[in-house]
Every structure is written in C-alpha cells, then in structure tokens.
Amino acid sequence: MRASTIAATYLFLLALLIPWYWPADQGGLFLGFPLWAIASLAVLFLISLFTAWLCLRDVGDEE
C-alpha cells in the first residue's frame, strides 16, 4: 500500500473521529452515553484495526 493511500485513509478516519458532523440538537443517549461519543469510539476502534493491520501485514518491497 502506498504511503499516500495510508495517509489519506488516516485523514479520512480522523475526520470521522471528530463529532463536528452531528447536529447540535441531537441529544440521543445509548447506555447513558451521547451517540456522538459512541460513534467516536467506533471510529477510534477502526483506526486501531487499520493500524494493527498495517503493522501485521507482510511489508515487502513494492519496487
């Protein structure tokens, strides 16, 4: 995987991590937590999985 693709994936996931896209009047709760916090934790989990996948995959010479 190219470095530019990895960087773009991280930037996309980090943009999803910030709850700026939630409406201000959205006040839903799930198990006592705001829904935006649950969504942020889910994206953080995806970032962790992506990082683990990058570290564990076979990194051969692409050139």
N, CA and C atoms as a LAMMPS dump frame, in Angstrom:
ITEM: TIMESTEP
0
ITEM: NUMBER OF ATOMS
189
ITEM: BOX BOUNDS ff ff ff
-5.0000000000000000e+02 5.0000000000000000e+02
-5.0000000000000000e+02 5.0000000000000000e+02
-5.0000000000000000e+02 5.0000000000000000e+02
ITEM: ATOMS id mol type element x y z
1 1 1 N 0.857 -1.17 0
2 1 2 C 0 0 0
3 1 3 C 0.903 1.233 0
4 2 1 N 0.562 2.186 -0.814
5 2 2 C 1.372 3.392 -0.932
6 2 3 C 1.178 4.308 0.266
7 3 1 N 2.202 5.082 0.548
8 3 2 C 2.16 5.984 1.698
9 3 3 C 1.054 7.026 1.554
10 4 1 N 0.786 7.461 0.337
11 4 2 C -0.269 8.46 0.144
12 4 3 C -1.653 7.874 0.436
13 5 1 N -1.846 6.609 0.112
14 5 2 C -3.121 5.949 0.407
15 5 3 C -3.293 5.771 1.909
16 6 1 N -2.226 5.417 2.584
17 6 2 C -2.28 5.251 4.035
18 6 3 C -2.59 6.589 4.698
19 7 1 N -1.91 7.64 4.248
20 7 2 C -2.142 8.966 4.826
21 7 3 C -3.57 9.436 4.566
22 8 1 N -4.087 9.192 3.374
23 8 2 C -5.457 9.594 3.052
24 8 3 C -6.463 8.83 3.906
25 9 1 N -6.197 7.56 4.137
26 9 2 C -7.092 6.756 4.98
27 9 3 C -7.099 7.277 6.41
28 10 1 N -5.917 7.58 6.943
29 10 2 C -5.848 8.145 8.291
30 10 3 C -6.562 9.49 8.372
31 11 1 N -6.364 10.344 7.383
32 11 2 C -7.036 11.652 7.403
33 11 3 C -8.551 11.502 7.351
34 12 1 N -9.032 10.575 6.537
35 12 2 C -10.479 10.327 6.465
36 12 3 C -11.017 9.829 7.8
37 13 1 N -10.333 8.86 8.397
38 13 2 C -10.792 8.319 9.674
39 13 3 C -10.704 9.363 10.786
40 14 1 N -9.67 10.178 10.767
41 14 2 C -9.57 11.232 11.776
42 14 3 C -10.654 12.284 11.604
43 15 1 N -11.042 12.561 10.366
44 15 2 C -12.147 13.494 10.13
45 15 3 C -13.461 12.936 10.664
46 16 1 N -13.639 11.62 10.561
47 16 2 C -14.847 10.996 11.12
48 16 3 C -14.815 10.962 12.645
49 17 1 N -13.618 10.923 13.203
50 17 2 C -13.466 10.83 14.657
51 17 3 C -13.978 12.086 15.358
52 18 1 N -13.818 13.237 14.73
53 18 2 C -14.253 14.497 15.323
54 18 3 C -15.766 14.629 15.111
55 19 1 N -16.543 14.831 16.157
56 19 2 C -18.014 14.814 16.011
57 19 3 C -18.594 16.126 15.485
58 20 1 N -17.945 16.788 14.553
59 20 2 C -18.443 18.048 14.007
60 20 3 C -19.664 17.847 13.125
61 21 1 N -19.859 16.653 12.618
62 21 2 C -20.955 16.402 11.685
63 21 3 C -22.275 16.093 12.389
64 22 1 N -22.278 16.003 13.716
65 22 2 C -23.516 15.741 14.455
66 22 3 C -24.291 17.042 14.631
67 23 1 N -25.58 17.011 14.415
68 23 2 C -26.387 18.225 14.649
69 23 3 C -26.355 18.626 16.125
70 24 1 N -26.425 19.939 16.364
71 24 2 C -26.336 20.446 17.732
72 24 3 C -27.527 20.001 18.577
73 25 1 N -28.688 19.805 17.96
74 25 2 C -29.87 19.421 18.723
75 25 3 C -30.005 17.901 18.885
76 26 1 N -29.025 17.148 18.421
77 26 2 C -29.044 15.691 18.551
78 26 3 C -28.699 15.345 19.993
79 27 1 N -29.664 14.855 20.746
80 27 2 C -29.422 14.588 22.153
81 27 3 C -29.656 13.151 22.549
82 28 1 N -29.532 12.235 21.602
83 28 2 C -29.788 10.836 21.906
84 28 3 C -28.744 10.238 22.825
85 29 1 N -29.172 9.264 23.604
86 29 2 C -28.285 8.568 24.528
87 29 3 C -28.348 7.072 24.265
88 30 1 N -27.241 6.402 24.486
89 30 2 C -27.177 4.946 24.422
90 30 3 C -26.383 4.486 25.632
91 31 1 N -27.038 3.767 26.519
92 31 2 C -26.438 3.309 27.773
93 31 3 C -25.842 4.465 28.576
94 32 1 N -26.487 5.617 28.497
95 32 2 C -26.054 6.776 29.246
96 32 3 C -24.985 7.613 28.569
97 33 1 N -24.52 7.187 27.395
98 33 2 C -23.51 7.94 26.662
99 33 3 C -24.159 8.645 25.48
100 34 1 N -23.702 9.852 25.144
101 34 2 C -24.216 10.507 23.945
102 34 3 C -23.855 9.695 22.7
103 35 1 N -24.729 9.744 21.703
104 35 2 C -24.49 8.96 20.488
105 35 3 C -23.22 9.391 19.763
106 36 1 N -22.888 10.685 19.832
107 36 2 C -21.666 11.13 19.158
108 36 3 C -20.43 10.517 19.803
109 37 1 N -20.484 10.272 21.113
110 37 2 C -19.349 9.653 21.793
111 37 3 C -19.201 8.187 21.381
112 38 1 N -20.324 7.495 21.223
113 38 2 C -20.294 6.107 20.77
114 38 3 C -19.724 6.033 19.352
115 39 1 N -20.159 6.956 18.483
116 39 2 C -19.644 6.984 17.108
117 39 3 C -18.149 7.274 17.095
118 40 1 N -17.693 8.179 17.938
119 40 2 C -16.265 8.491 18.005
120 40 3 C -15.458 7.284 18.487
121 41 1 N -15.986 6.565 19.455
122 41 2 C -15.3 5.359 19.927
123 41 3 C -15.25 4.288 18.841
124 42 1 N -16.314 4.174 18.056
125 42 2 C -16.335 3.194 16.969
126 42 3 C -15.283 3.541 15.911
127 43 1 N -15.172 4.813 15.57
128 43 2 C -14.162 5.221 14.589
129 43 3 C -12.761 5.034 15.159
130 44 1 N -12.585 5.309 16.433
131 44 2 C -11.299 5.075 17.073
132 44 3 C -10.921 3.597 17.016
133 45 1 N -11.892 2.727 17.173
134 45 2 C -11.658 1.295 17.044
135 45 3 C -11.239 0.947 15.616
136 46 1 N -11.876 1.576 14.608
137 46 2 C -11.489 1.342 13.211
138 46 3 C -10.062 1.815 12.947
139 47 1 N -9.683 2.942 13.532
140 47 2 C -8.312 3.427 13.381
141 47 3 C -7.331 2.427 13.995
142 48 1 N -7.685 1.87 15.134
143 48 2 C -6.83 0.872 15.784
144 48 3 C -6.694 -0.38 14.928
145 49 1 N -7.807 -0.835 14.354
146 49 2 C -7.755 -2.009 13.477
147 49 3 C -6.9 -1.746 12.248
148 50 1 N -7.04 -0.568 11.648
149 50 2 C -6.253 -0.224 10.469
150 50 3 C -4.769 -0.171 10.809
151 51 1 N -4.432 0.411 11.943
152 51 2 C -3.041 0.484 12.363
153 51 3 C -2.48 -0.91 12.626
154 52 1 N -3.241 -1.757 13.281
155 52 2 C -2.801 -3.126 13.543
156 52 3 C -2.617 -3.889 12.237
157 53 1 N -3.522 -3.697 11.29
158 53 2 C -3.411 -4.366 10
159 53 3 C -2.135 -3.922 9.28
160 54 1 N -1.846 -2.62 9.338
161 54 2 C -0.626 -2.123 8.705
162 54 3 C 0.615 -2.716 9.356
163 55 1 N 0.597 -2.849 10.659
164 55 2 C 1.765 -3.378 11.371
165 55 3 C 1.948 -4.874 11.161
166 56 1 N 0.872 -5.612 11.002
167 56 2 C 0.955 -7.07 10.939
168 56 3 C 1.027 -7.64 9.521
169 57 1 N 0.73 -6.832 8.531
170 57 2 C 0.752 -7.374 7.173
171 57 3 C 2.195 -7.547 6.715
172 58 1 N 2.371 -8.357 5.731
173 58 2 C 3.694 -8.605 5.191
174 58 3 C 4.124 -7.404 4.366
175 59 1 N 5.116 -6.698 4.849
176 59 2 C 5.585 -5.498 4.159
177 59 3 C 6.763 -5.901 3.294
178 60 1 N 6.463 -6.116 2.018
179 60 2 C 7.524 -6.448 1.078
180 60 3 C 7.91 -5.222 0.287
181 61 1 N 8.976 -5.333 -0.448
182 61 2 C 9.393 -4.233 -1.316
183 61 3 C 8.421 -4.117 -2.481
184 62 1 N 7.833 -2.949 -2.614
185 62 2 C 6.874 -2.73 -3.696
186 62 3 C 7.569 -2.311 -4.974
187 63 1 N 8.821 -1.99 -4.878
188 63 2 C 9.549 -1.511 -6.061
189 63 3 C 10.164 -2.634 -6.825
